[in-house]
Amino acid sequence: DGLFRACDICQNNKYDGVVIANEGMQFSAGVNLNFFYEMALTKQWKKIDDFLYHFQQACKQLKYSYFPVIAAPSGLAIGGGYEVVAQTDFVVAHSNSIMGLVEPLVGLIPAGGGCKEMLRRWLEDTEVKKTPELASLKVFNLIGYATTMDSPAKSTKAKFLRKNDVMVMCRDRLIAEADKLITKTRESYQPPKEAIFKLSGNAVMSDMISILEELKEKNIIAEHGMEVGKKLGYMLSGGNTDIYTPLTEKQLYDLEREVFLELIKQSPTQMRIKHTLDTGKPLLN
């Protein structure tokens, strides 16, 4: 709601742009797990879907507003927190920023546009363009292993940040540097065009299953880890599609929510969430 309000106020008052920051030590460690766990226990699936849809649309508004939107993260920007960062125009990141999509640790997948955005970024990579299924595999490994990067330089390599994003050494300078970037880009700013995706479907899904089977054989993942990995792979391969069928951002947003809901309905995912809430550690099940 706050993100929607900020964009509406900026648009209605013809302000130059929006900066998203947090005065706390952490930018955001993601959505409140207690919130999802309580809804799952009471089987409020429609409420979960509505929440995710609202979150997706808030992030989409950030990405396609007619003014620059800048994220200024410090500390943790993971899970849903990173999904906000990923769908802004520019990032001014503190040098201690930690970024990543860690939802598989609690038996879920990113469903606020994180999967969609990482696919978009890797599909734009020069080398990956030659072999499009590589984008799905790259993102599958990054999200599947719940990879986090503990510096802007590492985040750029993984495409959690882009080359035109900025690193700031002094945390107190974050908002000032974001303001400078708004001033610099406002006059020439144009919102990006919505992406069209061509994903390989079953052709790349088989490679993902091979990776999962090897991990299970080595006891790195267990039964539910296989299930989460397969669902993540299904989403990142585009579902029931092939490389010749264009997919819209809306279709990928819908697929994210579909897979998230399938997973949160399962008791092993609910066990993972409860274990993490109780202990602060992931459950291998």
C-alpha positions, 0 to 999 in steps of 0.5 A: 500500500505504501508503494502504491501511495508513493507512486500516486502522490508522485504522479499527482503532484508531478514530483521528480521521482520516488526513493525507497529506503529504510532507516532501520539496519536492514532494508527488508528480509522479506514478507512476514512469514508468520503472516503466511503461516497463519493463513496457510493453517486456516487455508485462506488460499484466496487471501494469500493469492490476493496478497501476492497479486497486490504485491506484484502490481505494486512492484509493477507500478514501480517498474513502469511509472512515468518517473524514475524510482530508485531503491536505496538498500542497506543490509539485507535485501532478500526475498520480497525485499529484493523483489522490490529492489529488482523492479525499480529503475535504478539502485543506489546500494550501500556497500554492505548490501546483501541481496538474494531470493531465498524463498526455497529455504522455506519451501516456496518460490519468489512470487512478487515478480522476482522469478520474472525479473531474474529471467528478464535480466539473464535473457538480456545477457549477450552470451545467454541470447545464443542459448536461451535455455541457459537463462532458465538454468542460471536463474534456477541455480541462483534461486534454487540454492537460495544464493545471496551476494554480500557485496554490490560487486558480487550482486552485479555479477549474479545480475541481482544488480545491473551495471548502471546501478550505483554503490555508496560506501557511506550509508548516510549518503544513500538518499542524497545519492539517490536524489542526485540520480533522480535529478540526473535522469528525470528529464530524459527518463522513459519507462521500460517496455514490457518484456516478452519471454521465450522459454524452453518448457520441457526442453530445459526442465529435464536438465533441471530434474537431472540437477535435482536428482544428483543433489538428492543422490548426494543427500544435499536435498531430501524429498520435499527439496525435490518437490520445491526444485521441480516446482521452481523449475516448472515456473522458470522454464515457462510451464507448458510452453516451448521456445517458439511461444511468446509469454507476457509478464502477466503470464509469468506473474500468474505462474509465480502465484500458481506455483507459490500456492501449490507449495504453501498448501503442502504440509512439508512447506508448512513444516519448513516455515514453522521450523524457520520461525521457531529456530531461525534455521532451514529444515532439510525435509 
